[in-house]
Amino acid sequence: MKLVLMRHARANDGLPDKARRLSDEGREQAKDRGRQLADTVFDSAYVSDSARTKETFRLLQVDADRIEEMPELYLGSHETVIELVRNLSEDEKMVLIVGHEPTISAASALLGSTSARVHEVRTGVSPSTAIVLEFDSWDGPGTIIDVMRPQS
């Protein structure tokens, strides 16, 4: 079982926050991350309902059998993500969650707390970073097996 926790790509500044769109750099970041994930077929994808996370997900152009927009991921804490992961079904073997900071790094650090690579995410991640965790069971601890960071 694998989980990819991803922070949205770089967004433009502005208000209202929820309506912020990706910058030109962010659009390129999302496309680059999509190329890295191109061979992955997700059973499920859960995406915050902010404009920048939805745009990031769209530009990834990944395959997902089920896509769910989740308003809770916009203002939710790491506990929201952890609860989501703990409630995944056994049929969901490959899952993508696209959200925000500091939620993504905190959830990654807690879910992969015994991983040798936890130090890479503990203090936060930059836009368009994707953390890949492997699990034996969604109830158990995960192992951080990759941290995909933008090139720029």
Disulfide bonds with the S-S distance in Angstrom:
none
